[in-house]
Amino acid sequence: MDKKDKKERKSKCSTPCKETFEPLRVDVKTTATAVLLLSSPEEDIVVTACEAIFEFAEEDANKVYLMELGALQRLTQLIAHTNELVRRNAFMILGTVASHSAVGNALQQMDVIAPIIDKLSLDDSVIQEYGTLCLSYLSLAPSCKVQIFDNKGLPALIKLLSSSEPDVQKNSLETIYNLIQDFCDLHVEALQVLVNCASDSDNFHLVRNGGGLTTLLELVVTRKLSETGSPVKCNTNEVQSRAVECISTAAQNSDNHKVLHDFKVEEILVDLLSGNSDCVKTFVCQAMAGMSSFLSSKERFRDLGGLPALTRLLSSGNLLVRGEAIQALANLTAGHKQNSMTIYEEGGHKILVQRLRDSCPRIAANAAAILCRIAGEEAIRCDVLSLGAIPALVEPLRSTDSQVLINATLCICELAFDASARAELQSAGGLEPLVNLLRSTHMEVLRSACMAISVCAKDEPTSMEMCKFGALEMLNEINQADNSKSRFSEFALNSLMQSSPSLKYALTDHLASTDILTDGFYDAGKLCFGQKVLTLAELSMEPVNQRLPIVVVNAAIEVFLHQKSVEEGYQTERYWKVINDVALRFLVKEVKESIALLNDEQEQYVALARQVSDVMGGAIEKEDLHTFGWLLHICLLKCKVQCNVVPIGMISKGFYCHRALLFKYLADCIGLSCTLVRGDYNRAWNEVLLRNEHSSQPRRYIVDLMHQPGSFLRTPRGGPVPRLRSACALMKIADSKRVTSRHLSL
């Protein structure tokens, strides 16, 4: 290039270009870039960035992200921008992001309220809409309320109520509403802090030492006065509720009870129960429940009338109030008989029976627990039963809540001491769910169920009904497992068998001298665990079969047995009368008039053995047993009565099992002590204790009722005779150890 060309080019470059630069298209792909462009000197770029940020700010998570990128600082400056479009877009973004609590807290730290209020006077509906929207969120904070009032925001908001834009009106009204709520009052917030701290005893003692507890109790009673003596404009109910909640929280810590008691907080709490606020009542009940572990408070609540007041709350329509009131009563009556009696005297047992059917598990559980404590005395128990407590407990027995199950079964333990109550439980369908609790894996539920079964097993009909539902099998299975076996399960199993001598004899083949046979006892043969237990009525109504008959003992004139069943879809009821055993009745009378009058016990045994042998076919030699014909005789009797159940008085050819049963029954009738033991091959025998002049300790003997009636067979020393497993064993003992009455006197 020559010098001339270079000179011309230099001249052209130094001359300003008169053409304008074409605007570039801004393509923003990241949020951080958009926030950065808010600081651009180019207004068009700022407008574009604001539009992109406004769309991005719709999601809550994005609002926080914008705050973290520093967008708030720039936006608070842009709301005062000279460009109308920039200013409007900045207001739109601020109004949108202020809805998030974290963003609102950040805006409180910035000087944004004054410029927002200042721009509300502009004739721009968009700025007015989003400006008032931002203020509606910020006005929830007490510090921002002060700033809005100080910057004359209230007149500006009132003026906007006449705006033609509905959103402007709505946002202005919300802001004004927030401003007039609890103006400059921090009681609720301060009390909430105390609520969070009051459970710690150290913090609570700091509050007390600083005079805070006195102030707190003043807030509970009335609203706080300002320094000028005029009431502070505050929501009294909310302040009172938070103050009572603070006391309730402190009362849950036993270390605080003495302090609260010294401040006579019991009087304040009982007085508050007569108020109208359900929220206050709820916290009061919680506080009383917490204070109940302090004996002095427990008694002071009673003296102040707190128990009747709590009892009345059990009828409240508010579920939460009912739940906390009954919890307080449960705590106040625990281990305190006088408090329990106070509830009864106030008629609380009537409401408690109703609460057993409450849908809330905690209410039902506590109702059962309190009733259990009230019903300790017989007169009160009868009163509770008359209200239908037993049927009301049936549904709680089907609950899935463990505490409901525990308390319901313990309540049954207290109420089912009466035979009528046990019959009522059976008729109400309560025995089946009670027995089903034996399947529970919850050890406390299992234990209480065993206790209730032990109580219900005091009479034979109830025991047999529970056996029909599998109580025997389940208890036996429980007692076979080391992880579930307990003294409660063992006692329950023993109670079932003790209540029914028929059942006990069928399962154990042994009745002790203390097991007294009464009318209705029957011997249905050996029964194994897991085998279905049938009642006498069920056995008697079965079709006549080929098995040995069931022998029944009944000297009563009439015994009616009742059974309900469902046949072809219809429920039927059957009544069966045990055959009138006239022969047995006369035999009992004869034994009482003759044998019972003998002075010597040994003579009574001998005479009774001979009497039994005589009515059962007399003495039979061992070698003549096969010709005795007892089996044919029994089968003929069965055919005669057309029933599987045969009265023992009809048997005139009795074998070992029949004679031993009759001997035990007659001995029990006249007060003689003897056992009944079943062996194999239809053998059975009775054991008695006899003394002789050569020994100070009585010895156990078997009474011979078959071969030499009235003689005695010695049993091994050290305990009851082992079960004889064969007829040969019995004969061997009979030959080698036979003792007559003459030998006993030597």
RAWONOR-V237595 format. One record per residue. N is the residue number from 1. RES is the residue in three letters. SS is DSSP state (H for helix, E for strand, C for the rest). NEAR is the number of other ideal C-beta (glycine too) atoms within 10 Angstrom. D_LAST is the distance of its C-alpha to the last C-alpha in whole Angstrom. Layout:
((N/RES/SS/NEAR/D_LAST) (N/RES/SS/NEAR/D_LAST))
This chain:
((1/MET/C/6/163) (2/ASP/C/6/166) (3/LYS/H/7/167) (4/LYS/H/8/168) (5/ASP/H/9/165) (6/LYS/H/10/163) (7/LYS/H/10/165) (8/GLU/H/9/164) (9/ARG/H/11/160) (10/LYS/H/10/160) (11/SER/H/9/162) (12/LYS/H/9/160) (13/CYS/H/7/157) (14/SER/H/7/158) (15/THR/C/8/159) (16/PRO/C/4/156) (17/CYS/C/8/155) (18/LYS/C/5/155) (19/GLU/C/5/153) (20/THR/C/6/149) (21/PHE/C/6/146) (22/GLU/C/5/144) (23/PRO/C/9/140) (24/LEU/C/8/138) (25/ARG/C/5/135) (26/VAL/C/15/131) (27/ASP/C/7/128) (28/VAL/C/17/125) (29/LYS/C/8/122) (30/THR/C/9/120) (31/THR/H/17/119) (32/ALA/H/14/119) (33/THR/H/13/123) (34/ALA/H/21/123) (35/VAL/H/24/122) (36/LEU/H/16/125) (37/LEU/H/20/127) (38/LEU/C/23/127) (39/SER/C/14/129) (40/SER/C/14/132) (41/PRO/C/6/135) (42/GLU/C/13/136) (43/GLU/H/13/135) (44/ASP/H/13/135) (45/ILE/H/17/132) (46/VAL/H/22/130) (47/VAL/H/17/130) (48/THR/H/19/129) (49/ALA/H/26/126) (50/CYS/H/26/125) (51/GLU/H/16/125) (52/ALA/H/18/123) (53/ILE/H/27/120) (54/PHE/H/17/120) (55/GLU/H/12/119) (56/PHE/H/18/116) (57/ALA/C/23/115) (58/GLU/C/10/113) (59/GLU/C/11/110) (60/ASP/H/14/108) (61/ALA/H/7/107) (62/ASN/H/17/111) (63/LYS/H/24/112) (64/VAL/H/16/110) (65/TYR/H/16/111) (66/LEU/H/23/115) (67/MET/H/18/114) (68/GLU/H/12/113) (69/LEU/C/17/116) (70/GLY/C/14/118) (71/ALA/H/27/119) (72/LEU/H/23/119) (73/GLN/H/13/121) (74/ARG/H/20/124) (75/LEU/H/24/123) (76/THR/H/17/123) (77/GLN/H/14/127) (78/LEU/H/21/128) (79/ILE/C/23/127) (80/ALA/C/13/130) (81/HIS/C/15/132) (82/THR/C/7/136) (83/ASN/C/14/135) (84/GLU/H/12/134) (85/LEU/H/14/132) (86/VAL/H/20/131) (87/ARG/H/20/130) (88/ARG/H/21/128) (89/ASN/H/26/126) (90/ALA/H/27/125) (91/PHE/H/28/123) (92/MET/H/23/122) (93/ILE/H/27/120) (94/LEU/H/25/119) (95/GLY/H/24/118) (96/THR/H/22/116) (97/VAL/H/28/114) (98/ALA/C/22/113) (99/SER/C/15/110) (100/HIS/C/21/108) (101/SER/H/14/106) (102/ALA/H/13/107) (103/VAL/H/22/111) (104/GLY/H/18/111) (105/ASN/H/12/109) (106/ALA/H/18/112) (107/LEU/H/25/115) (108/GLN/H/14/114) (109/GLN/C/9/115) (110/MET/C/12/118) (111/ASP/C/9/121) (112/VAL/C/23/121) (113/ILE/H/23/121) (114/ALA/H/14/124) (115/PRO/H/16/126) (116/ILE/H/26/124) (117/ILE/H/22/125) (118/ASP/H/16/128) (119/LYS/H/19/129) (120/LEU/C/21/127) (121/SER/C/12/131) (122/LEU/C/15/132) (123/ASP/C/6/133) (124/ASP/C/16/131) (125/SER/H/15/128) (126/VAL/H/18/126) (127/ILE/H/23/126) (128/GLN/H/24/125) (129/GLU/H/23/122) (130/TYR/H/27/121) (131/GLY/H/29/122) (132/THR/H/31/120) (133/LEU/H/24/117) (134/CYS/H/27/117) (135/LEU/H/28/117) (136/SER/H/23/114) (137/TYR/H/23/112) (138/LEU/H/23/113) (139/SER/C/25/112) (140/LEU/C/15/109) (141/ALA/C/16/109) (142/PRO/H/13/109) (143/SER/H/11/112) (144/CYS/H/21/114) (145/LYS/H/23/114) (146/VAL/H/14/116) (147/GLN/H/18/118) (148/ILE/H/23/119) (149/PHE/H/14/120) (150/ASP/H/11/122) (151/ASN/C/15/124) (152/LYS/C/12/125) (153/GLY/H/25/123) (154/LEU/H/16/121) (155/PRO/H/9/125) (156/ALA/H/22/126) (157/LEU/H/24/122) (158/ILE/H/12/123) (159/LYS/H/12/127) (160/LEU/H/23/125) (161/LEU/C/11/123) (162/SER/C/9/127) (163/SER/C/17/127) (164/SER/C/7/128) (165/GLU/C/15/125) (166/PRO/H/9/121) (167/ASP/H/15/120) (168/VAL/H/24/122) (169/GLN/H/17/121) (170/LYS/H/15/117) (171/ASN/H/25/117) (172/SER/H/27/119) (173/LEU/H/16/116) (174/GLU/H/18/113) (175/THR/H/26/115) (176/ILE/H/21/116) (177/TYR/H/11/112) (178/ASN/H/20/111) (179/LEU/H/21/113) (180/ILE/H/11/112) (181/GLN/C/14/108) (182/ASP/C/19/107) (183/PHE/C/14/110) (184/CYS/C/12/110) (185/ASP/C/18/106) (186/LEU/C/12/104) (187/HIS/H/20/101) (188/VAL/H/15/99) (189/GLU/H/11/100) (190/ALA/H/15/99) (191/LEU/H/22/95) (192/GLN/H/13/94) (193/VAL/H/12/95) (194/LEU/H/21/93) (195/VAL/H/19/90) (196/ASN/H/12/90) (197/CYS/H/16/89) (198/ALA/C/25/87) (199/SER/C/16/84) (200/ASP/C/15/84) (201/SER/H/14/83) (202/ASP/H/8/86) (203/ASN/H/14/89) (204/PHE/H/23/88) (205/HIS/H/14/88) (206/LEU/H/12/91) (207/VAL/H/19/92) (208/ARG/H/18/91) (209/ASN/H/9/92) (210/GLY/C/10/96) (211/GLY/C/9/95) (212/GLY/H/16/95) (213/LEU/H/24/92) (214/THR/H/11/93) (215/THR/H/13/96) (216/LEU/H/22/94) (217/LEU/H/16/92) (218/GLU/H/13/95) (219/LEU/H/20/96) (220/VAL/H/23/93) (221/VAL/H/11/94) (222/THR/C/11/98) (223/ARG/C/17/100) (224/LYS/C/15/102) (225/LEU/E/11/105) (226/SER/C/10/108) (227/GLU/C/6/110) (228/THR/C/6/112) (229/GLY/C/6/110) (230/SER/C/8/110) (231/PRO/E/11/107) (232/VAL/C/17/107) (233/LYS/C/13/108) (234/CYS/C/20/104) (235/ASN/C/15/102) (236/THR/H/15/99) (237/ASN/H/14/97) (238/GLU/H/17/97) (239/VAL/H/22/97) (240/GLN/H/24/94) (241/SER/H/22/92) (242/ARG/H/25/93) (243/ALA/H/25/92) (244/VAL/H/28/89) (245/GLU/H/22/88) (246/CYS/H/29/88) (247/ILE/H/28/86) (248/SER/H/24/84) (249/THR/H/22/84) (250/ALA/H/30/83) (251/ALA/H/26/80) (252/GLN/C/16/79) (253/ASN/C/15/78) (254/SER/H/12/76) (255/ASP/H/12/78) (256/ASN/H/25/81) (257/HIS/H/21/78) (258/LYS/H/12/79) (259/VAL/H/16/83) (260/LEU/H/25/83) (261/HIS/H/15/81) (262/ASP/H/11/83) (263/PHE/C/16/86) (264/LYS/C/12/84) (265/VAL/H/25/84) (266/GLU/H/24/81) (267/GLU/H/13/84) (268/ILE/H/17/87) (269/LEU/H/28/84) (270/VAL/H/21/83) (271/ASP/H/16/86) (272/LEU/H/21/87) (273/LEU/C/21/85) (274/SER/C/10/87) (275/GLY/C/14/90) (276/ASN/C/7/92) (277/SER/C/16/91) (278/ASP/H/14/88) (279/CYS/H/18/89) (280/VAL/H/22/89) (281/LYS/H/25/86) (282/THR/H/23/84) (283/PHE/H/26/85) (284/VAL/H/32/84) (285/CYS/H/29/80) (286/GLN/H/22/80) (287/ALA/H/28/81) (288/MET/H/30/78) (289/ALA/H/22/75) (290/GLY/H/23/76) (291/MET/H/30/76) (292/SER/C/24/73) (293/SER/C/16/71) (294/PHE/C/18/72) (295/LEU/H/11/70) (296/SER/H/13/73) (297/SER/H/24/75) (298/LYS/H/23/72) (299/GLU/H/15/72) (300/ARG/H/18/76) (301/PHE/H/24/76) (302/ARG/H/19/74) (303/ASP/H/10/76) (304/LEU/C/16/79) (305/GLY/C/15/78) (306/GLY/H/28/78) (307/LEU/H/27/75) (308/PRO/H/16/76) (309/ALA/H/22/80) (310/LEU/H/27/78) (311/THR/H/22/76) (312/ARG/H/15/79) (313/LEU/H/22/80) (314/LEU/C/24/77) (315/SER/C/12/80) (316/SER/C/16/83) (317/GLY/C/7/85) (318/ASN/C/14/85) (319/LEU/H/12/82) (320/LEU/H/14/83) (321/VAL/H/20/82) (322/ARG/H/23/79) (323/GLY/H/20/78) (324/GLU/H/26/78) (325/ALA/H/29/77) (326/ILE/H/30/74) (327/GLN/H/20/73) (328/ALA/H/27/74) (329/LEU/H/29/72) (330/ALA/H/21/69) (331/ASN/H/21/70) (332/LEU/H/27/70) (333/THR/H/25/67) (334/ALA/C/15/65) (335/GLY/C/13/62) (336/HIS/C/17/64) (337/LYS/H/12/62) (338/GLN/H/11/65) (339/ASN/H/22/68) (340/SER/H/25/66) (341/MET/H/18/65) (342/THR/H/21/69) (343/ILE/H/25/70) (344/TYR/H/20/67) (345/GLU/H/11/69) (346/GLU/C/17/72) (347/GLY/C/11/71) (348/GLY/H/26/71) (349/HIS/H/23/68) (350/LYS/H/14/70) (351/ILE/H/19/73) (352/LEU/H/27/70) (353/VAL/H/22/68) (354/GLN/H/15/72) (355/ARG/H/21/72) (356/LEU/C/25/69) (357/ARG/C/16/71) (358/ASP/C/19/74) (359/SER/C/7/76) (360/CYS/C/17/76) (361/PRO/H/17/72) (362/ARG/H/17/73) (363/ILE/H/24/73) (364/ALA/H/25/70) (365/ALA/H/26/68) (366/ASN/H/28/69) (367/ALA/H/33/68) (368/ALA/H/29/65) (369/ALA/H/24/64) (370/ILE/H/28/65) (371/LEU/H/31/64) (372/CYS/H/21/60) (373/ARG/H/21/61) (374/ILE/H/24/62) (375/ALA/C/23/59) (376/GLY/C/12/56) (377/GLU/C/12/56) (378/GLU/H/10/55) (379/ALA/H/7/58) (380/ILE/H/16/60) (381/ARG/H/20/58) (382/CYS/H/14/59) (383/ASP/H/16/62) (384/VAL/H/23/63) (385/LEU/H/18/61) (386/SER/H/9/63) (387/LEU/C/17/66) (388/GLY/C/15/65) (389/ALA/H/25/64) (390/ILE/H/25/61) (391/PRO/H/17/64) (392/ALA/H/22/66) (393/LEU/H/29/64) (394/VAL/H/21/64) (395/GLU/H/16/67) (396/PRO/H/25/66) (397/LEU/C/23/63) (398/ARG/C/16/66) (399/SER/C/16/68) (400/THR/C/7/69) (401/ASP/C/16/69) (402/SER/H/15/66) (403/GLN/H/18/66) (404/VAL/H/26/66) (405/LEU/H/27/63) (406/ILE/H/21/61) (407/ASN/H/26/62) (408/ALA/H/35/62) (409/THR/H/27/58) (410/LEU/H/20/57) (411/CYS/H/29/59) (412/ILE/H/29/57) (413/CYS/H/17/54) (414/GLU/H/20/55) (415/LEU/H/24/56) (416/ALA/C/28/53) (417/PHE/C/14/51) (418/ASP/C/15/51) (419/ALA/H/12/50) (420/SER/H/11/54) (421/ALA/H/21/55) (422/ARG/H/25/53) (423/ALA/H/16/54) (424/GLU/H/19/58) (425/LEU/H/24/58) (426/GLN/H/18/57) (427/SER/H/11/59) (428/ALA/C/15/62) (429/GLY/C/13/61) (430/GLY/H/25/60) (431/LEU/H/24/57) (432/GLU/H/17/58) (433/PRO/H/19/61) (434/LEU/H/26/58) (435/VAL/H/24/56) (436/ASN/H/16/59) (437/LEU/H/22/59) (438/LEU/H/23/56) (439/ARG/H/13/59) (440/SER/C/16/60) (441/THR/C/8/61) (442/HIS/C/14/61) (443/MET/H/12/58) (444/GLU/H/13/59) (445/VAL/H/21/59) (446/LEU/H/23/56) (447/ARG/H/20/54) (448/SER/H/24/55) (449/ALA/H/31/55) (450/CYS/H/24/51) (451/MET/H/19/51) (452/ALA/H/28/53) (453/ILE/H/31/51) (454/SER/H/21/47) (455/VAL/H/19/49) (456/CYS/H/29/50) (457/ALA/C/27/47) (458/LYS/C/16/45) (459/ASP/C/14/45) (460/GLU/H/19/45) (461/PRO/H/15/48) (462/THR/H/23/50) (463/SER/H/27/47) (464/MET/H/22/48) (465/GLU/H/20/52) (466/MET/H/26/52) (467/CYS/H/24/50) (468/LYS/H/17/53) (469/PHE/C/17/55) (470/GLY/C/18/53) (471/ALA/H/28/51) (472/LEU/H/25/48) (473/GLU/H/17/50) (474/MET/H/22/52) (475/LEU/H/27/49) (476/ASN/H/15/47) (477/GLU/H/17/51) (478/ILE/H/21/51) (479/ASN/H/16/48) (480/GLN/H/10/48) (481/ALA/C/9/51) (482/ASP/C/6/51) (483/ASN/C/8/55) (484/SER/C/16/53) (485/LYS/C/14/50) (486/SER/C/15/49) (487/ARG/H/9/46) (488/PHE/H/18/48) (489/SER/H/25/48) (490/GLU/H/14/44) (491/PHE/H/17/44) (492/ALA/H/29/46) (493/LEU/H/23/44) (494/ASN/H/15/41) (495/SER/H/20/42) (496/LEU/H/26/44) (497/MET/H/22/40) (498/GLN/H/18/39) (499/SER/H/20/41) (500/SER/C/25/41) (501/PRO/H/24/37) (502/SER/H/25/39) (503/LEU/H/22/41) (504/LYS/H/20/38) (505/TYR/H/27/36) (506/ALA/H/20/39) (507/LEU/H/21/40) (508/THR/H/14/36) (509/ASP/C/16/34) (510/HIS/E/15/31) (511/LEU/E/24/31) (512/ALA/C/17/29) (513/SER/C/17/27) (514/THR/C/8/30) (515/ASP/C/18/32) (516/ILE/C/15/32) (517/LEU/C/20/33) (518/THR/C/14/36) (519/ASP/C/17/39) (520/GLY/C/18/41) (521/PHE/E/25/38) (522/TYR/E/23/39) (523/ASP/E/23/38) (524/ALA/C/21/41) (525/GLY/C/14/40) (526/LYS/C/13/40) (527/LEU/C/20/43) (528/CYS/C/9/44) (529/PHE/C/13/46) (530/GLY/C/10/50) (531/GLN/C/12/49) (532/LYS/C/11/51) (533/VAL/C/24/48) (534/LEU/C/17/49) (535/THR/C/21/48) (536/LEU/H/23/47) (537/ALA/H/17/50) (538/GLU/H/17/52) (539/LEU/H/18/49) (540/SER/H/22/50) (541/MET/C/17/53) (542/GLU/C/13/53) (543/PRO/C/7/55) (544/VAL/C/12/52) (545/ASN/C/9/51) (546/GLN/C/6/50) (547/ARG/C/11/47) (548/LEU/C/17/43) (549/PRO/C/23/43) (550/ILE/E/20/42) (551/VAL/E/23/39) (552/VAL/E/27/40) (553/VAL/E/26/37) (554/ASN/C/24/39) (555/ALA/C/23/39) (556/ALA/C/14/42) (557/ILE/C/10/45) (558/GLU/C/9/47) (559/VAL/C/17/47) (560/PHE/E/9/51) (561/LEU/E/18/51) (562/HIS/E/10/54) (563/GLN/E/15/56) (564/LYS/E/8/60) (565/SER/E/11/61) (566/VAL/E/8/65) (567/GLU/E/8/66) (568/GLU/C/5/70) (569/GLY/C/5/71) (570/TYR/E/7/69) (571/GLN/E/8/66) (572/THR/E/10/64) (573/GLU/E/8/61) (574/ARG/E/14/59) (575/TYR/E/9/56) (576/TRP/E/18/53) (577/LYS/E/10/51) (578/VAL/C/22/47) (579/ILE/C/18/46) (580/ASN/C/16/45) (581/ASP/C/23/41) (582/VAL/H/13/41) (583/ALA/H/16/38) (584/LEU/H/24/36) (585/ARG/H/16/37) (586/PHE/H/12/36) (587/LEU/H/21/32) (588/VAL/H/18/32) (589/LYS/H/12/33) (590/GLU/H/14/31) (591/VAL/H/21/28) (592/LYS/H/14/29) (593/GLU/H/9/29) (594/SER/C/14/26) (595/ILE/H/21/23) (596/ALA/H/16/25) (597/LEU/H/9/24) (598/LEU/C/15/20) (599/ASN/C/6/19) (600/ASP/C/11/16) (601/GLU/H/15/16) (602/GLN/H/18/14) (603/GLU/H/13/15) (604/GLN/H/20/18) (605/TYR/H/25/18) (606/VAL/H/21/17) (607/ALA/H/18/19) (608/LEU/H/28/22) (609/ALA/H/24/21) (610/ARG/H/16/22) (611/GLN/H/21/25) (612/VAL/H/28/26) (613/SER/H/23/26) (614/ASP/H/11/28) (615/VAL/H/19/31) (616/MET/C/23/31) (617/GLY/C/19/31) (618/GLY/C/13/28) (619/ALA/C/15/25) (620/ILE/C/18/28) (621/GLU/C/11/27) (622/LYS/H/13/28) (623/GLU/H/7/31) (624/ASP/H/10/32) (625/LEU/H/15/32) (626/HIS/H/7/36) (627/THR/H/8/37) (628/PHE/C/17/35) (629/GLY/C/11/38) (630/TRP/H/20/37) (631/LEU/H/12/40) (632/LEU/H/10/42) (633/HIS/H/17/41) (634/ILE/H/20/41) (635/CYS/H/14/45) (636/LEU/H/11/46) (637/LEU/H/18/44) (638/LYS/H/20/46) (639/CYS/H/10/49) (640/LYS/H/10/49) (641/VAL/H/15/49) (642/GLN/C/8/51) (643/CYS/C/22/50) (644/ASN/C/18/47) (645/VAL/E/23/45) (646/VAL/E/23/43) (647/PRO/E/23/40) (648/ILE/H/25/37) (649/GLY/H/22/37) (650/MET/H/17/39) (651/ILE/C/24/37) (652/SER/C/13/35) (653/LYS/C/18/35) (654/GLY/C/24/33) (655/PHE/C/22/32) (656/TYR/H/22/29) (657/CYS/H/21/31) (658/HIS/H/23/32) (659/ARG/H/26/28) (660/ALA/H/28/27) (661/LEU/H/27/30) (662/LEU/H/27/30) (663/PHE/H/27/26) (664/LYS/H/28/27) (665/TYR/H/24/30) (666/LEU/H/26/28) (667/ALA/H/27/25) (668/ASP/H/21/28) (669/CYS/H/20/30) (670/ILE/C/16/27) (671/GLY/C/11/26) (672/LEU/C/20/23) (673/SER/C/14/23) (674/CYS/C/23/23) (675/THR/C/22/25) (676/LEU/E/27/28) (677/VAL/E/23/28) (678/ARG/E/23/31) (679/GLY/C/21/31) (680/ASP/C/15/34) (681/TYR/C/13/35) (682/ASN/C/16/34) (683/ARG/C/20/31) (684/ALA/E/23/29) (685/TRP/E/27/25) (686/ASN/C/27/23) (687/GLU/E/22/21) (688/VAL/E/23/19) (689/LEU/E/14/17) (690/LEU/E/18/13) (691/ARG/E/13/11) (692/ASN/E/14/7) (693/GLU/C/8/7) (694/HIS/C/7/8) (695/SER/E/9/11) (696/SER/E/7/14) (697/GLN/E/7/15) (698/PRO/E/11/15) (699/ARG/E/16/15) (700/ARG/E/19/17) (701/TYR/E/23/16) (702/ILE/E/26/19) (703/VAL/E/25/19) (704/ASP/C/22/20) (705/LEU/C/27/23) (706/MET/C/27/24) (707/HIS/C/18/23) (708/GLN/C/17/19) (709/PRO/C/23/20) (710/GLY/C/21/17) (711/SER/C/21/15) (712/PHE/E/26/14) (713/LEU/E/21/16) (714/ARG/E/17/15) (715/THR/C/19/19) (716/PRO/C/11/20) (717/ARG/C/8/20) (718/GLY/C/6/22) (719/GLY/C/8/24) (720/PRO/C/13/24) (721/VAL/C/18/24) (722/PRO/C/11/27) (723/ARG/C/13/29) (724/LEU/C/22/29) (725/ARG/C/12/32) (726/SER/C/12/32) (727/ALA/H/16/30) (728/CYS/H/10/30) (729/ALA/H/15/28) (730/LEU/H/22/25) (731/MET/H/14/25) (732/LYS/H/12/24) (733/ILE/H/18/21) (734/ALA/H/17/20) (735/ASP/H/11/20) (736/SER/H/9/18) (737/LYS/C/14/16) (738/ARG/E/16/15) (739/VAL/E/18/11) (740/THR/C/14/10) (741/SER/H/15/9) (742/ARG/H/8/7) (743/HIS/H/12/5) (744/LEU/H/18/6) (745/SER/H/10/4) (746/LEU/C/9/0))
